[in-house]
Amino acid sequence: MPDFTLRKMMTFIETIHHENGPVGDQPRCRAAIVAIVANPFAGVWQEDLQSAMDDLNPLGLQMTDALIDALGGIEGIDGYGKAALAGEDGELEHTALWHVPGGYAMRERLGEAKAIVPSTMKVGGPGTPIDIPLGHINAAYVRSHFDAMEVRLPDAPRSGELMFALAMSRGPRIHYRMGGLQADEVKGEDGLR
C-alpha cells in the first residue's frame, strides 16, 4: 500500500462582487482546498499506478467535505473542478492519480452531479501556481460557469510531494454574457446539456 502521508492542507475562499461593472445581483463564491502529500512514486519507475487511486479515496472525501463546509453547505454549489501538481522527482502521470479520488468524491457528495469534473495537471516546484478549471456540475456546455481559480503554496510541492486540489463555486461569472446553454435550461441527463 503506497504511503501518501499528508503534510498539510490549505483552503482558499473568495467572494466576487463585480468585474468592471456594477455590483452583481448575487456575488460569486469560489473556494479551493489543497492537500500536500508524500509522493510514494517519486524518483522511481512504477508500471502500476492505477491501483493506488483507491488509497486516495478517503483524502478526496475529506477534502470535499471540508470544501463544502468552507462554502457554508451544499446549497447552491453548482460548479466544480480539480487539479494536481507533482513536485521534483515526480512525473505528470503521478498527478493522474487524482482523477478518480478527487472527481468522484465531489460528485458523490454533491448528489446528482452529471458533468465530468474539469481537470488540470502539471509538474513544478514550490510556489508553482496551478489553475483549477471550473465548470457546471450538471452540464459541460453551460458557458456562464467556465472559469478557473489559481492556487499556489510558497512551500509546496517540495521534492517528493504531490499537491492535490479541489475547487467548487456557487453561481455564474459576474455579468456573464457569452450566451450558450443557460443554467436554468440544463436537463442534466448526459453531463453535456
N, C-alpha and C positions, 0 to 999 in steps of 0.2 A: 504494500500500500504506500503510495507516494506521500511525502510529508509536505503539505502546503501550510507550514506554520504561519499564522497570522502575526504580523508585526504591528500594524496599526490600521485604523480606519479614519476617514475624514468625510464630513458632509458639507456640501455647498448648497446654499439656497439663495435664489434671487427672485424679486418681485419687480416686474416691469410695468410701469405706469404709462409711458408714452415713448414714441420713437419719432422725433422731429415733427410731431403734430400735437393735436390736443390730447389731453388725458383720455385714455380709453374708457369705454363704459365699464369694463372689468379689467383688473390687472392680470397679467400673465405670470404665473408662477412656474419656475423651473427649479428642480433640485437634482443634485447628483451625489452619489456616495462612491468612494473608492476604498478598496482594501489592498494593502500591500502584504504579499505573502511570499514565502520562500519558493523558489523555482527548483523543484527536485530534479529537473532535467537539464539545468544549466551546465554547459560545458561538456556534455556527453551526448552521443547519438542514441536515441531511443526509437526503435521502429514503432512500437505500440504505444501511442499516446492516448488514443481514444478511450481506452478502459479507465483512464484516470479521471475522466469527466465526472463520473459518479461520485468521486471523493469530494468534488467541489459543490455538490448539490446543497449541503447544509449551509455553506457560505452564501450561495445565491439566495436562499430563503431568508437568512439572517439579514443580508443587505437589503433585500426587498422590503422586509418588514420595517427596518429602520428608516428607509426612504419614505414609505407610506406614512409612518409616524411623523417624520420631519415635515411632510406636507399637510399634516393635520387630519389625516384619514383618507380613505379611498375615494370618498365622494368627489366627483368631478375630474378625477385624473383621466385624461384622455390622450396622453402622448407618452411614448417611451423609447428608450434606446440603450445600447450597451457598447462598451469599448474595452480594449485590453492593450497593455503596453509591457513588452518584455525588456528587462534590463540587460546589461552587458553579460555575455555568455549565454544569452537566451536566443531563441530563434522565433521567427514570425509564427511558425506552426504551434509554438507553445501558447501563444495568445488565443489560438483557436480552441483551446480547452474551455474557454469561457462561453462559447456559443450556446450550448445546451443548458448548463447550470444557470447562467445569467438570464437568458431569454425565457426559459420555461418557468423559472421562479416567478418572474414578473407576470407572465401570462396566467399562471396558476392563481396567484394572489389577486389579480385584477378581474378574475372571473371569466367573462365572455370575450376576452381579447382575442381577435381573429387574425390580425395582421402580423406579418413577420416582424421581428424586432430588428430595427436597423442596427448596423454594427460597423465598427472600425477597429483596426488593429495596426500596431507598429512596434518597432524596436527603437529604444532610446535610453539615455541615461537619466540621472537625477535632474529634475527640473524640466524635463521634456513635456511640452503641452500635448494634450490629445483632445480632439473634438469628438464628443459623443453625439452621434446623429440622433435626431428625434423625428418620430413620425406618429401618425394617429394609431391608436391601439386596435381599431377595427377595420380600417380601410387605408391601404397604402396610397391611394390616389387623392387623399384629402390634402390639397396643397397648403391650406392655411396652417397646417401643423408641421410642415417641413422646417427644420431648424437644427441647431447644434448648440451644445453647451461645452465650452472649453474648461478643462480642469488640468491642474498641474500641482505637483508637490515638490518643494525645493530639495527634499532629501530622498526622492524615490522616482523610479525604481533603482535601487542600488544593484551592483553586480550580483547575479544570482537571485534576483527577485522578479516578481510579476506584479503589475498593478491591474486589478480588475475594477471596472467601473460600471455603474448603472445610472440611468437618469430617467426622470419622469416629469411630465408637465401637466398643467391644468389650464386649458383654454388655448385658443389660436394665437398666432402672432398678433401683436397690437396693430390695428389698422390694416390687416391683410386685405389685399385687393387684386389678387392674381387669378381669380376665377377658379374653375375646376369644380370638382365634387365638393359640396358643402357638407359639413359635419352632420347637419340635421337631415341630410339625404342618404346617409350611409345605411345600407341594407345589412351589412355585417355577415354575409353568407360565405364569402370566399377569401376574405382578407384583403381584397383589392378595392372593391366598391361597396 
